[in-house]
Amino acid sequence: MPLSATAFFIIKLLILFGVVYLIIKNIKVIALVIAALFLFFALQNVFGYNAVEVLTQIFTFPTN
């Protein structure tokens, strides 16, 4: 039995409110992550590293 359009809309609405609730609940953590990324990219000129290369090395898995 396929879902009706109303039930599908209600499910989408619940998922949307759940995502918004999780974002609001964890806003401090999200703000700290954004601030850390900003500092990481802003301080690359001061300390002389390339932020993109560092992130590439961190998130690249060896293929051997």
All heavy atoms as TSV, in Angstrom:
chain	resi	resn	atom	element	x	y	z
A	1	MET	N	N	0.844	-1.181	0.000
A	1	MET	CA	C	0.000	0.000	0.000
A	1	MET	C	C	0.888	1.242	0.000
A	1	MET	O	O	1.634	1.460	0.964
A	1	MET	CB	C	-0.893	-0.020	1.242
A	1	MET	CG	C	-1.857	1.132	1.309
A	1	MET	SD	S	-3.142	0.850	2.535
A	1	MET	CE	C	-2.333	1.385	4.005
A	2	PRO	N	N	0.864	2.039	-1.047
A	2	PRO	CA	C	1.733	3.223	-1.100
A	2	PRO	C	C	1.254	4.316	-0.167
A	2	PRO	O	O	0.071	4.383	0.186
A	2	PRO	CB	C	1.621	3.670	-2.567
A	2	PRO	CG	C	0.323	3.116	-3.035
A	2	PRO	CD	C	0.095	1.849	-2.268
A	3	LEU	N	N	2.215	5.132	0.236
A	3	LEU	CA	C	1.878	6.254	1.105
A	3	LEU	C	C	1.108	7.312	0.334
A	3	LEU	O	O	1.401	7.588	-0.825
A	3	LEU	CB	C	3.147	6.885	1.679
A	3	LEU	CG	C	3.902	6.091	2.737
A	3	LEU	CD1	C	5.218	6.771	3.064
A	3	LEU	CD2	C	3.074	5.958	3.989
A	4	SER	N	N	0.134	7.898	0.988
A	4	SER	CA	C	-0.582	8.989	0.339
A	4	SER	C	C	0.274	10.244	0.377
A	4	SER	O	O	1.271	10.334	1.098
A	4	SER	CB	C	-1.920	9.232	1.052
A	4	SER	OG	O	-1.679	9.707	2.363
A	5	ALA	N	N	-0.117	11.230	-0.389
A	5	ALA	CA	C	0.646	12.473	-0.458
A	5	ALA	C	C	0.651	13.194	0.882
A	5	ALA	O	O	1.657	13.789	1.278
A	5	ALA	CB	C	0.074	13.378	-1.546
A	6	THR	N	N	-0.449	13.130	1.618
A	6	THR	CA	C	-0.525	13.799	2.921
A	6	THR	C	C	0.421	13.143	3.918
A	6	THR	O	O	1.134	13.826	4.656
A	6	THR	CB	C	-1.974	13.755	3.452
A	6	THR	OG1	O	-2.845	14.302	2.464
A	6	THR	CG2	C	-2.106	14.549	4.718
A	7	ALA	N	N	0.440	11.809	3.948
A	7	ALA	CA	C	1.331	11.113	4.870
A	7	ALA	C	C	2.786	11.386	4.525
A	7	ALA	O	O	3.615	11.589	5.417
A	7	ALA	CB	C	1.047	9.617	4.832
A	8	PHE	N	N	3.103	11.406	3.242
A	8	PHE	CA	C	4.468	11.696	2.817
A	8	PHE	C	C	4.869	13.114	3.221
A	8	PHE	O	O	5.981	13.350	3.687
A	8	PHE	CB	C	4.583	11.514	1.301
A	8	PHE	CG	C	5.984	11.571	0.780
A	8	PHE	CD1	C	6.899	10.597	1.131
A	8	PHE	CD2	C	6.392	12.599	-0.041
A	8	PHE	CE1	C	8.202	10.646	0.676
A	8	PHE	CE2	C	7.684	12.658	-0.509
A	8	PHE	CZ	C	8.594	11.680	-0.156
A	9	PHE	N	N	3.941	14.070	3.080
A	9	PHE	CA	C	4.207	15.451	3.475
A	9	PHE	C	C	4.443	15.550	4.979
A	9	PHE	O	O	5.354	16.252	5.428
A	9	PHE	CB	C	3.038	16.346	3.055
A	9	PHE	CG	C	3.162	17.761	3.532
A	9	PHE	CD1	C	4.062	18.627	2.925
A	9	PHE	CD2	C	2.397	18.222	4.582
A	9	PHE	CE1	C	4.194	19.934	3.360
A	9	PHE	CE2	C	2.524	19.520	5.029
A	9	PHE	CZ	C	3.423	20.384	4.420
A	10	ILE	N	N	3.659	14.831	5.762
A	10	ILE	CA	C	3.818	14.868	7.221
A	10	ILE	C	C	5.163	14.266	7.621
A	10	ILE	O	O	5.854	14.794	8.496
A	10	ILE	CB	C	2.641	14.140	7.904
A	10	ILE	CG1	C	1.354	14.948	7.710
A	10	ILE	CG2	C	2.908	13.924	9.377
A	10	ILE	CD1	C	0.110	14.255	8.182
A	11	ILE	N	N	5.567	13.184	6.969
A	11	ILE	CA	C	6.867	12.570	7.266
A	11	ILE	C	C	7.998	13.535	6.924
A	11	ILE	O	O	8.944	13.709	7.696
A	11	ILE	CB	C	7.013	11.231	6.512
A	11	ILE	CG1	C	6.050	10.210	7.089
A	11	ILE	CG2	C	8.441	10.719	6.581
A	11	ILE	CD1	C	5.963	8.929	6.295
A	12	LYS	N	N	7.907	14.189	5.758
A	12	LYS	CA	C	8.932	15.171	5.388
A	12	LYS	C	C	8.975	16.318	6.378
A	12	LYS	O	O	10.055	16.796	6.755
A	12	LYS	CB	C	8.677	15.709	3.977
A	12	LYS	CG	C	9.018	14.734	2.891
A	12	LYS	CD	C	9.043	15.301	1.479
A	12	LYS	CE	C	8.223	16.519	1.230
A	12	LYS	NZ	N	8.175	16.916	-0.183
A	13	LEU	N	N	7.816	16.771	6.846
A	13	LEU	CA	C	7.754	17.868	7.805
A	13	LEU	C	C	8.382	17.471	9.133
A	13	LEU	O	O	9.125	18.252	9.737
A	13	LEU	CB	C	6.294	18.283	8.002
A	13	LEU	CG	C	6.017	19.675	8.524
A	13	LEU	CD1	C	6.589	20.709	7.562
A	13	LEU	CD2	C	4.528	19.881	8.686
A	14	LEU	N	N	8.120	16.241	9.586
A	14	LEU	CA	C	8.723	15.760	10.836
A	14	LEU	C	C	10.238	15.659	10.721
A	14	LEU	O	O	10.967	16.004	11.656
A	14	LEU	CB	C	8.128	14.403	11.215
A	14	LEU	CG	C	6.699	14.432	11.761
A	14	LEU	CD1	C	6.183	13.013	11.934
A	14	LEU	CD2	C	6.645	15.187	13.066
A	15	ILE	N	N	10.726	15.191	9.599
A	15	ILE	CA	C	12.175	15.110	9.392
A	15	ILE	C	C	12.780	16.507	9.394
A	15	ILE	O	O	13.823	16.738	10.022
A	15	ILE	CB	C	12.486	14.354	8.086
A	15	ILE	CG1	C	12.120	12.884	8.230
A	15	ILE	CG2	C	13.954	14.510	7.704
A	15	ILE	CD1	C	12.208	12.089	6.949
A	16	LEU	N	N	12.129	17.453	8.730
A	16	LEU	CA	C	12.628	18.826	8.698
A	16	LEU	C	C	12.685	19.425	10.095
A	16	LEU	O	O	13.692	20.016	10.494
A	16	LEU	CB	C	11.744	19.686	7.794
A	16	LEU	CG	C	12.113	21.161	7.720
A	16	LEU	CD1	C	13.467	21.330	7.051
A	16	LEU	CD2	C	11.052	21.923	6.972
A	17	PHE	N	N	11.615	19.264	10.880
A	17	PHE	CA	C	11.624	19.786	12.246
A	17	PHE	C	C	12.661	19.083	13.105
A	17	PHE	O	O	13.281	19.701	13.975
A	17	PHE	CB	C	10.234	19.672	12.877
A	17	PHE	CG	C	9.299	20.772	12.468
A	17	PHE	CD1	C	8.118	20.484	11.812
A	17	PHE	CD2	C	9.612	22.092	12.728
A	17	PHE	CE1	C	7.250	21.485	11.427
A	17	PHE	CE2	C	8.756	23.107	12.344
A	17	PHE	CZ	C	7.568	22.816	11.696
A	18	GLY	N	N	12.885	17.793	12.876
A	18	GLY	CA	C	13.916	17.074	13.618
A	18	GLY	C	C	15.307	17.604	13.326
A	18	GLY	O	O	16.118	17.785	14.231
A	19	VAL	N	N	15.584	17.881	12.052
A	19	VAL	CA	C	16.891	18.433	11.675
A	19	VAL	C	C	17.074	19.823	12.275
A	19	VAL	O	O	18.135	20.137	12.832
A	19	VAL	CB	C	17.034	18.448	10.138
A	19	VAL	CG1	C	18.242	19.261	9.711
A	19	VAL	CG2	C	17.121	17.038	9.606
A	20	VAL	N	N	16.036	20.654	12.194
A	20	VAL	CA	C	16.120	22.005	12.769
A	20	VAL	C	C	16.320	21.924	14.277
A	20	VAL	O	O	17.127	22.663	14.854
A	20	VAL	CB	C	14.861	22.820	12.412
A	20	VAL	CG1	C	14.811	24.127	13.188
A	20	VAL	CG2	C	14.824	23.093	10.919
A	21	TYR	N	N	15.622	21.003	14.944
A	21	TYR	CA	C	15.785	20.838	16.389
A	21	TYR	C	C	17.214	20.430	16.745
A	21	TYR	O	O	17.798	20.954	17.693
A	21	TYR	CB	C	14.792	19.794	16.905
A	21	TYR	CG	C	15.029	19.391	18.336
A	21	TYR	CD1	C	14.682	20.241	19.372
A	21	TYR	CD2	C	15.621	18.168	18.650
A	21	TYR	CE1	C	14.906	19.886	20.690
A	21	TYR	CE2	C	15.847	17.800	19.957
A	21	TYR	CZ	C	15.486	18.661	20.976
A	21	TYR	OH	O	15.727	18.303	22.274
A	22	LEU	N	N	17.785	19.493	15.982
A	22	LEU	CA	C	19.157	19.061	16.268
A	22	LEU	C	C	20.152	20.184	16.041
A	22	LEU	O	O	21.129	20.318	16.784
A	22	LEU	CB	C	19.509	17.843	15.418
A	22	LEU	CG	C	18.823	16.544	15.826
A	22	LEU	CD1	C	19.165	15.440	14.840
A	22	LEU	CD2	C	19.223	16.152	17.230
A	23	ILE	N	N	19.921	21.010	15.011
A	23	ILE	CA	C	20.818	22.140	14.755
A	23	ILE	C	C	20.734	23.137	15.904
A	23	ILE	O	O	21.754	23.614	16.408
A	23	ILE	CB	C	20.482	22.798	13.405
A	23	ILE	CG1	C	20.893	21.871	12.259
A	23	ILE	CG2	C	21.168	24.153	13.270
A	23	ILE	CD1	C	20.449	22.347	10.897
A	24	ILE	N	N	19.517	23.450	16.349
A	24	ILE	CA	C	19.366	24.413	17.445
A	24	ILE	C	C	19.933	23.852	18.745
A	24	ILE	O	O	20.582	24.563	19.513
A	24	ILE	CB	C	17.875	24.791	17.604
A	24	ILE	CG1	C	17.424	25.599	16.393
A	24	ILE	CG2	C	17.631	25.569	18.885
A	24	ILE	CD1	C	15.941	25.876	16.340
A	25	LYS	N	N	19.719	22.561	18.982
A	25	LYS	CA	C	20.211	21.943	20.216
A	25	LYS	C	C	21.740	21.944	20.269
A	25	LYS	O	O	22.332	22.092	21.328
A	25	LYS	CB	C	19.678	20.517	20.312
A	25	LYS	CG	C	20.038	19.809	21.578
A	25	LYS	CD	C	19.436	18.422	21.630
A	25	LYS	CE	C	19.865	17.727	22.897
A	25	LYS	NZ	N	19.526	16.313	22.871
A	26	ASN	N	N	22.382	21.770	19.130
A	26	ASN	CA	C	23.843	21.670	19.082
A	26	ASN	C	C	24.493	22.916	18.502
A	26	ASN	O	O	25.571	22.837	17.921
A	26	ASN	CB	C	24.235	20.454	18.245
A	26	ASN	CG	C	23.751	19.166	18.869
A	26	ASN	OD1	O	23.868	18.991	20.073
A	26	ASN	ND2	N	23.200	18.285	18.062
A	27	ILE	N	N	23.862	24.071	18.661
A	27	ILE	CA	C	24.378	25.287	18.035
A	27	ILE	C	C	25.750	25.674	18.593
A	27	ILE	O	O	26.592	26.198	17.866
A	27	ILE	CB	C	23.363	26.449	18.171
A	27	ILE	CG1	C	23.728	27.596	17.244
A	27	ILE	CG2	C	23.239	26.925	19.593
A	27	ILE	CD1	C	23.505	27.301	15.787
A	28	LYS	N	N	25.995	25.389	19.883
A	28	LYS	CA	C	27.303	25.723	20.460
A	28	LYS	C	C	28.412	24.894	19.822
A	28	LYS	O	O	29.482	25.413	19.502
A	28	LYS	CB	C	27.287	25.511	21.972
A	28	LYS	CG	C	26.441	26.501	22.723
A	28	LYS	CD	C	26.471	26.219	24.205
A	28	LYS	CE	C	25.523	27.149	24.934
A	28	LYS	NZ	N	25.454	26.852	26.360
A	29	VAL	N	N	28.162	23.613	19.627
A	29	VAL	CA	C	29.157	22.739	19.010
A	29	VAL	C	C	29.405	23.165	17.563
A	29	VAL	O	O	30.554	23.230	17.111
A	29	VAL	CB	C	28.701	21.266	19.089
A	29	VAL	CG1	C	29.658	20.362	18.335
A	29	VAL	CG2	C	28.555	20.838	20.523
A	30	ILE	N	N	28.325	23.477	16.846
A	30	ILE	CA	C	28.465	23.911	15.457
A	30	ILE	C	C	29.253	25.216	15.391
A	30	ILE	O	O	30.125	25.388	14.533
A	30	ILE	CB	C	27.072	24.046	14.807
A	30	ILE	CG1	C	26.415	22.673	14.692
A	30	ILE	CG2	C	27.167	24.696	13.442
A	30	ILE	CD1	C	24.955	22.702	14.307
A	31	ALA	N	N	28.964	26.150	16.312
A	31	ALA	CA	C	29.690	27.423	16.338
A	31	ALA	C	C	31.175	27.199	16.641
A	31	ALA	O	O	32.034	27.863	16.049
A	31	ALA	CB	C	29.065	28.364	17.363
A	32	LEU	N	N	31.485	26.286	17.544
A	32	LEU	CA	C	32.887	26.011	17.863
A	32	LEU	C	C	33.619	25.395	16.674
A	32	LEU	O	O	34.776	25.740	16.404
A	32	LEU	CB	C	32.979	25.072	19.071
A	32	LEU	CG	C	32.708	25.702	20.431
A	32	LEU	CD1	C	32.689	24.627	21.508
A	32	LEU	CD2	C	33.757	26.751	20.748
A	33	VAL	N	N	32.960	24.504	15.945
A	33	VAL	CA	C	33.587	23.891	14.770
A	33	VAL	C	C	33.830	24.944	13.692
A	33	VAL	O	O	34.907	24.990	13.078
A	33	VAL	CB	C	32.717	22.737	14.236
A	33	VAL	CG1	C	33.191	22.271	12.875
A	33	VAL	CG2	C	32.707	21.596	15.231
A	34	ILE	N	N	32.859	25.827	13.475
A	34	ILE	CA	C	33.025	26.887	12.477
A	34	ILE	C	C	34.150	27.835	12.891
A	34	ILE	O	O	34.970	28.240	12.062
A	34	ILE	CB	C	31.693	27.634	12.269
A	34	ILE	CG1	C	30.695	26.720	11.570
A	34	ILE	CG2	C	31.903	28.915	11.475
A	34	ILE	CD1	C	29.299	27.287	11.471
A	35	ALA	N	N	34.213	28.184	14.181
A	35	ALA	CA	C	35.278	29.062	14.660
A	35	ALA	C	C	36.644	28.408	14.513
A	35	ALA	O	O	37.625	29.064	14.124
A	35	ALA	CB	C	35.024	29.444	16.117
A	36	ALA	N	N	36.733	27.110	14.801
A	36	ALA	CA	C	38.012	26.405	14.667
A	36	ALA	C	C	38.451	26.354	13.206
A	36	ALA	O	O	39.627	26.565	12.898
A	36	ALA	CB	C	37.891	24.997	15.248
A	37	LEU	N	N	37.519	26.088	12.296
A	37	LEU	CA	C	37.866	26.085	10.869
A	37	LEU	C	C	38.297	27.468	10.404
A	37	LEU	O	O	39.247	27.607	9.628
A	37	LEU	CB	C	36.674	25.593	10.038
A	37	LEU	CG	C	36.492	24.084	9.982
A	37	LEU	CD1	C	35.206	23.737	9.259
A	37	LEU	CD2	C	37.668	23.437	9.280
A	38	PHE	N	N	37.600	28.504	10.870
A	38	PHE	CA	C	37.977	29.863	10.497
A	38	PHE	C	C	39.391	30.174	10.969
A	38	PHE	O	O	40.208	30.710	10.206
A	38	PHE	CB	C	36.987	30.868	11.098
A	38	PHE	CG	C	37.392	32.290	10.875
A	38	PHE	CD1	C	37.214	32.882	9.642
A	38	PHE	CD2	C	37.965	33.036	11.899
A	38	PHE	CE1	C	37.597	34.198	9.426
A	38	PHE	CE2	C	38.351	34.339	11.700
A	38	PHE	CZ	C	38.162	34.931	10.454
A	39	LEU	N	N	39.703	29.843	12.221
A	39	LEU	CA	C	41.053	30.098	12.739
A	39	LEU	C	C	42.092	29.272	11.989
A	39	LEU	O	O	43.194	29.755	11.718
A	39	LEU	CB	C	41.113	29.794	14.235
A	39	LEU	CG	C	40.467	30.826	15.136
A	39	LEU	CD1	C	40.487	30.338	16.577
A	39	LEU	CD2	C	41.173	32.165	15.014
A	40	PHE	N	N	41.754	28.034	11.656
A	40	PHE	CA	C	42.678	27.163	10.928
A	40	PHE	C	C	43.047	27.777	9.585
A	40	PHE	O	O	44.211	27.786	9.188
A	40	PHE	CB	C	42.026	25.794	10.741
A	40	PHE	CG	C	42.885	24.802	10.022
A	40	PHE	CD1	C	44.026	24.302	10.603
A	40	PHE	CD2	C	42.533	24.358	8.756
A	40	PHE	CE1	C	44.811	23.380	9.947
A	40	PHE	CE2	C	43.312	23.432	8.097
A	40	PHE	CZ	C	44.448	22.944	8.692
A	41	PHE	N	N	42.050	28.330	8.872
A	41	PHE	CA	C	42.335	28.948	7.582
A	41	PHE	C	C	42.928	30.341	7.738
A	41	PHE	O	O	43.764	30.750	6.933
A	41	PHE	CB	C	41.062	29.009	6.725
A	41	PHE	CG	C	40.748	27.708	6.052
A	41	PHE	CD1	C	39.778	26.868	6.559
A	41	PHE	CD2	C	41.435	27.317	4.919
A	41	PHE	CE1	C	39.491	25.660	5.948
A	41	PHE	CE2	C	41.162	26.116	4.299
A	41	PHE	CZ	C	40.183	25.281	4.818
A	42	ALA	N	N	42.539	31.094	8.766
A	42	ALA	CA	C	43.039	32.459	8.936
A	42	ALA	C	C	44.503	32.482	9.376
A	42	ALA	O	O	45.240	33.402	9.021
A	42	ALA	CB	C	42.179	33.201	9.948
A	43	LEU	N	N	44.923	31.487	10.145
A	43	LEU	CA	C	46.283	31.492	10.691
A	43	LEU	C	C	47.307	30.811	9.786
A	43	LEU	O	O	48.469	30.704	10.163
A	43	LEU	CB	C	46.292	30.835	12.071
A	43	LEU	CG	C	45.544	31.594	13.158
A	43	LEU	CD1	C	45.548	30.798	14.441
A	43	LEU	CD2	C	46.163	32.964	13.376
A	44	GLN	N	N	46.909	30.389	8.600
A	44	GLN	CA	C	47.879	29.720	7.736
A	44	GLN	C	C	48.967	30.677	7.257
A	44	GLN	O	O	50.100	30.263	7.044
A	44	GLN	CB	C	47.185	29.034	6.564
A	44	GLN	CG	C	46.514	29.943	5.566
A	44	GLN	CD	C	45.813	29.154	4.468
A	44	GLN	OE1	O	46.086	27.976	4.273
A	44	GLN	NE2	N	44.913	29.796	3.767
A	45	ASN	N	N	48.660	31.966	7.119
A	45	ASN	CA	C	49.690	32.936	6.733
A	45	ASN	C	C	50.642	33.220	7.883
A	45	ASN	O	O	51.824	33.471	7.666
A	45	ASN	CB	C	49.040	34.240	6.264
A	45	ASN	CG	C	48.331	34.066	4.943
A	45	ASN	OD1	O	48.703	33.230	4.140
A	45	ASN	ND2	N	47.289	34.852	4.730
A	46	VAL	N	N	50.127	33.185	9.112
A	46	VAL	CA	C	50.966	33.470	10.280
A	46	VAL	C	C	51.963	32.348	10.519
A	46	VAL	O	O	53.148	32.583	10.746
A	46	VAL	CB	C	50.087	33.694	11.532
A	46	VAL	CG1	C	50.951	33.893	12.770
A	46	VAL	CG2	C	49.149	34.870	11.318
A	47	PHE	N	N	51.494	31.107	10.463
A	47	PHE	CA	C	52.343	29.973	10.800
A	47	PHE	C	C	52.979	29.317	9.576
A	47	PHE	O	O	53.799	28.418	9.712
A	47	PHE	CB	C	51.551	28.935	11.591
A	47	PHE	CG	C	51.136	29.422	12.953
A	47	PHE	CD1	C	49.803	29.620	13.260
A	47	PHE	CD2	C	52.086	29.700	13.916
A	47	PHE	CE1	C	49.425	30.072	14.505
A	47	PHE	CE2	C	51.722	30.160	15.172
A	47	PHE	CZ	C	50.384	30.345	15.467
A	48	GLY	N	N	52.594	29.726	8.390
A	48	GLY	CA	C	53.259	29.275	7.179
A	48	GLY	C	C	52.912	27.869	6.736
A	48	GLY	O	O	53.781	27.131	6.283
A	49	TYR	N	N	51.682	27.467	6.863
A	49	TYR	CA	C	51.266	26.165	6.345
A	49	TYR	C	C	50.150	26.367	5.328
A	49	TYR	O	O	49.537	27.421	5.273
A	49	TYR	CB	C	50.804	25.231	7.471
A	49	TYR	CG	C	49.624	25.749	8.277
A	49	TYR	CD1	C	48.324	25.513	7.868
A	49	TYR	CD2	C	49.829	26.471	9.455
A	49	TYR	CE1	C	47.247	25.987	8.588
A	49	TYR	CE2	C	48.767	26.949	10.180
A	49	TYR	CZ	C	47.478	26.706	9.744
A	49	TYR	OH	O	46.424	27.184	10.468
A	50	ASN	N	N	49.925	25.353	4.506
A	50	ASN	CA	C	48.852	25.413	3.518
A	50	ASN	C	C	47.690	24.583	4.057
A	50	ASN	O	O	47.780	23.354	4.155
A	50	ASN	CB	C	49.331	24.864	2.167
A	50	ASN	CG	C	48.320	25.067	1.081
A	50	ASN	OD1	O	47.158	25.384	1.345
A	50	ASN	ND2	N	48.753	24.879	-0.157
A	51	ALA	N	N	46.601	25.248	4.415
A	51	ALA	CA	C	45.482	24.583	5.078
A	51	ALA	C	C	44.837	23.532	4.187
A	51	ALA	O	O	44.446	22.466	4.662
A	51	ALA	CB	C	44.448	25.619	5.508
A	52	VAL	N	N	44.736	23.800	2.896
A	52	VAL	CA	C	44.101	22.848	1.992
A	52	VAL	C	C	44.931	21.568	1.899
A	52	VAL	O	O	44.385	20.461	1.903
A	52	VAL	CB	C	43.887	23.490	0.604
A	52	VAL	CG1	C	43.332	22.480	-0.373
A	52	VAL	CG2	C	42.971	24.693	0.712
A	53	GLU	N	N	46.259	21.715	1.842
A	53	GLU	CA	C	47.117	20.525	1.788
A	53	GLU	C	C	47.043	19.721	3.082
A	53	GLU	O	O	47.042	18.491	3.050
A	53	GLU	CB	C	48.560	20.925	1.514
A	53	GLU	CG	C	48.806	21.370	0.098
A	53	GLU	CD	C	50.270	21.702	-0.156
A	53	GLU	OE1	O	51.106	21.421	0.730
A	53	GLU	OE2	O	50.560	22.223	-1.235
A	54	VAL	N	N	46.971	20.404	4.218
A	54	VAL	CA	C	46.863	19.701	5.500
A	54	VAL	C	C	45.562	18.915	5.552
A	54	VAL	O	O	45.541	17.732	5.924
A	54	VAL	CB	C	46.958	20.699	6.674
A	54	VAL	CG1	C	46.635	20.012	7.994
A	54	VAL	CG2	C	48.326	21.335	6.732
A	55	LEU	N	N	44.443	19.535	5.159
A	55	LEU	CA	C	43.163	18.839	5.169
A	55	LEU	C	C	43.144	17.687	4.172
A	55	LEU	O	O	42.555	16.633	4.433
A	55	LEU	CB	C	42.023	19.814	4.870
A	55	LEU	CG	C	41.715	20.819	5.978
A	55	LEU	CD1	C	40.644	21.781	5.529
A	55	LEU	CD2	C	41.303	20.109	7.252
A	56	THR	N	N	43.814	17.868	3.034
A	56	THR	CA	C	43.887	16.790	2.047
A	56	THR	C	C	44.652	15.598	2.614
A	56	THR	O	O	44.254	14.448	2.425
A	56	THR	CB	C	44.567	17.294	0.763
A	56	THR	OG1	O	43.849	18.422	0.273
A	56	THR	CG2	C	44.598	16.213	-0.290
A	57	GLN	N	N	45.746	15.862	3.332
A	57	GLN	CA	C	46.511	14.768	3.932
A	57	GLN	C	C	45.713	14.068	5.031
A	57	GLN	O	O	45.802	12.854	5.199
A	57	GLN	CB	C	47.817	15.294	4.509
A	57	GLN	CG	C	48.829	15.684	3.455
A	57	GLN	CD	C	50.098	16.242	4.060
A	57	GLN	OE1	O	50.214	16.339	5.278
A	57	GLN	NE2	N	51.033	16.616	3.215
A	58	ILE	N	N	44.933	14.824	5.781
A	58	ILE	CA	C	44.164	14.239	6.865
A	58	ILE	C	C	43.059	13.335	6.327
A	58	ILE	O	O	42.838	12.237	6.821
A	58	ILE	CB	C	43.572	15.341	7.774
A	58	ILE	CG1	C	44.685	16.045	8.546
A	58	ILE	CG2	C	42.538	14.759	8.739
A	58	ILE	CD1	C	44.220	17.258	9.310
A	59	PHE	N	N	42.354	13.793	5.298
A	59	PHE	CA	C	41.173	13.071	4.831
A	59	PHE	C	C	41.423	12.190	3.614
A	59	PHE	O	O	40.483	11.693	3.003
A	59	PHE	CB	C	40.045	14.063	4.522
A	59	PHE	CG	C	39.514	14.717	5.764
A	59	PHE	CD1	C	39.758	16.056	6.026
A	59	PHE	CD2	C	38.779	13.986	6.687
A	59	PHE	CE1	C	39.270	16.670	7.168
A	59	PHE	CE2	C	38.296	14.580	7.835
A	59	PHE	CZ	C	38.539	15.925	8.068
A	60	THR	N	N	42.685	11.980	3.238
A	60	THR	CA	C	43.013	11.071	2.150
A	60	THR	C	C	43.475	9.750	2.732
A	60	THR	O	O	44.393	9.720	3.556
A	60	THR	CB	C	44.122	11.661	1.253
A	60	THR	OG1	O	43.686	12.900	0.731
A	60	THR	CG2	C	44.444	10.711	0.112
A	61	PHE	N	N	42.813	8.682	2.344
A	61	PHE	CA	C	43.162	7.360	2.866
A	61	PHE	C	C	44.165	6.707	1.920
A	61	PHE	O	O	44.037	6.815	0.697
A	61	PHE	CB	C	41.918	6.497	2.975
A	61	PHE	CG	C	40.912	7.049	3.932
A	61	PHE	CD1	C	39.775	7.674	3.468
A	61	PHE	CD2	C	41.120	6.959	5.303
A	61	PHE	CE1	C	38.838	8.196	4.347
A	61	PHE	CE2	C	40.192	7.476	6.196
A	61	PHE	CZ	C	39.055	8.094	5.723
A	62	PRO	N	N	45.157	6.016	2.466
A	62	PRO	CA	C	46.134	5.355	1.612
A	62	PRO	C	C	45.477	4.247	0.783
A	62	PRO	O	O	44.589	3.547	1.246
A	62	PRO	CB	C	47.160	4.781	2.583
A	62	PRO	CG	C	46.507	4.787	3.908
A	62	PRO	CD	C	45.450	5.845	3.885
A	63	THR	N	N	45.942	4.108	-0.445
A	63	THR	CA	C	45.336	3.122	-1.352
A	63	THR	C	C	46.177	1.855	-1.470
A	63	THR	O	O	45.861	1.000	-2.270
A	63	THR	CB	C	45.145	3.736	-2.752
A	63	THR	OG1	O	46.415	4.216	-3.219
A	63	THR	CG2	C	44.160	4.878	-2.712
A	64	ASN	N	N	47.251	1.725	-0.703
A	64	ASN	CA	C	48.118	0.540	-0.811
A	64	ASN	C	C	47.459	-0.655	-0.175
A	64	ASN	O	O	47.071	-0.717	0.894
A	64	ASN	CB	C	49.479	0.805	-0.147
A	64	ASN	CG	C	50.233	1.854	-0.953
A	64	ASN	OD1	O	49.952	2.065	-2.115
A	64	ASN	ND2	N	51.208	2.484	-0.319
